């Protein structure tokens, strides 16, 4: 039930970003979810996680401060046992995305200690994957104007474009860059718009043909 509420809250967070006439309705449903969770003994800790999942400038869960607050809230004895290491893992991901790698490594180590002690195999596996990605480092893409003299791509968009050119989908891009799938999708949409490309394949071709 806890996982369902978190997943539902994340879906509502995505809907809030759509801006297609559903903004008020989606927000109302989200508040209903939070109000229901608040009635539980574990409500405060759970709500902190939900708020963190919806944090960041675009509401995609990338605010380190929100995840730090979620981790603190889930240190309570009444919190679900898996939410503390989960919050610390998500904090590590948010820190890594912000370029704060040493802090990310520290949080990942702390999350591992808790997850292994509690026998949370799936979280340990997730930490293994995260630490492998962190060890490889983010892909580096050269600076310069966007192909065809279009609106320049940001550094992050160039990183995303490099991965698009490798044939990666949004989920794989999100994992490589420590961002959410929704954020990866937004970056890809911006890249297509800036390059005037109709498809990901065309964007990759434009990038290669320009030397980007």
Secondary structure, 3 states (H helix, E strand, C coil): CHHHHHHHHHHHHHHHHHCCCCHHHHHHHHHHHHHHHHCCCCHHHHHHHHHHHCCCCCCCCCCHHHHHHHHHHCCCCCCCHHHHHHHHHHHHHHHHHCCCHHHHHHHHHHHHHHHHHHCCHHHHHHHHHHHHHHHHCCCCCCCCCCHHHCCCCCHHHHHHHHHHHCCCCHHHHHHHHCCCHHHHHHHHHHHHHHHCCCCHHHHHHHHHHCCC
